[in-house]
Amino acid sequence: MREKIILSEKAKIKRNICVERIESGFIIHEHEKIGCNTYLLEGKYTYDEVVKLNNLTTFYAGFGYCHKLGPIAFIGIPNLEYAQKSGCFQYEVKQYGIPFDSTEYYFNAYNEEKAKEIQDYTVYGFNGIETISKVAAISKLNYILDSRYKAKRLS
């Protein structure tokens, strides 16, 4: 188990991680990672549109810039601290039946003034898929929420 901890620290060089022992296992906490890729909305959105969508989730939103994807927004984040800071995120949404790319990109968080100036956000979501899907098109959906995956697990 110690080897796994050392490997994880080597693989995540210059990352803010800690390892916690829970009973007979270990959990790796990545403090600068935002786990906000449950779904990806289709198209681009303005700041005001993102705020309106996020209000439907009853959680927090974050805005930032990713050098690979451009302006990005995260909605439905339960923790305000994570919504307001820079960090890493997995840009691919793990879909049913499609090989998963776990590559992570870094994004720099915008303050509110800067975020309001940007008008073409790519929007990732964590919570609130039920309400968001009624008003916005979902481009990609995590396999856990896909009915095909649920049906396969039950059979």
Secondary structure, DSSP 4 states (H G I P E B T S, - for coil): -HHHHHHHHHHTTT--EEEEEETTEEEEEETTB----SEEESS-B-HHHHHHHHHHHTSEEEEEEETTTEEEEEEEES-HHHHTS-EEEE-S---TTS-----EEEEEEPPHHHHHH---BEEEESS-HHHHHHHS-EEEE-GGG-HHHHHHHH-
